[in-house]
Amino acid sequence: MSLVAAGLWVVGTILGRLAMRSMQGAESMGFGPTMGDAIAAVSVLASLLLCGIRERPTETRSESQTWQ
C-alpha cells in the first residue's frame, strides 16, 4: 500500500505541473522546484521508508530462546 501511495504522489505531482502549465500558457512558472514538489518528495520518501520497514522479515525465536 505504501508503494501505491508513493506512486500516486509522483503521478499527482507530474499531472499538477502539466495542468499548471496548460493554464498559464506563455507565463509558465518555469522548471524550478516548488513547495508542492518538496512536500511530494518528502511524502514519497516517507512512503518508501514505510514500505521498507513493513517488508522487513520479523525475527522468530526458537523455543529454546524464549523467556521462561
N, C-alpha and C positions, 0 to 999 in steps of 0.2 A: 504494500500500500504506500510505503514511503517513496518507492520509485515512481509510482503513478503521480504522487504529489510533486516530486521533482520535475517530472516531465511536463506536468500542467503549468508549473511556474515558468519553465523555459518557453513553452508554446505561447502562453499568455503574454509574456514579455515581448516576444517577437511580433505577435499579432497586434499588440498595443502600439508598438513602434510603427508598424505598417499603417495602422489606422490613423495615427497622428500625422504621418507624412501625407497621407491622402487628403486629410482635412486642411492642412496648412498650405499645401501646394508649393509655390516658389519660396515661401518664407519658412522652409523646413528648419527644424531645430538643430540640424547637424548630426554628426556621428558620435558625438561625445556621450559618455555615460550620464545618466540622470539619477536622481534619488530613487526612483522606482526600480531602476536597474540594480542599484545597490541592495535594495530590500529583496529583490528577486534572487540575487546571488547568495545572500545570507540564508534565505529560505531554502534554496536548492542545497546548499552545503549542509544545513541542519537536517534536511530530509535524507540526504545520502549518509550522514553520520548515524541517523536513527536506523536506517536500513542495515548498516554495517554492524551496529550494536545488536540489533534484533536477530541477525542471521548468524551470529557467533554461536558455535555449539556450547551447550552448557556442560559443565563438568559433572560426571557421575562418580560417586564414591562406591567403592566395592564394600561389601558387607563388613569386611574386616576393618575398614577405616571409619565406619560410622561411630558416632558417640554412643556410649553405653549408658 
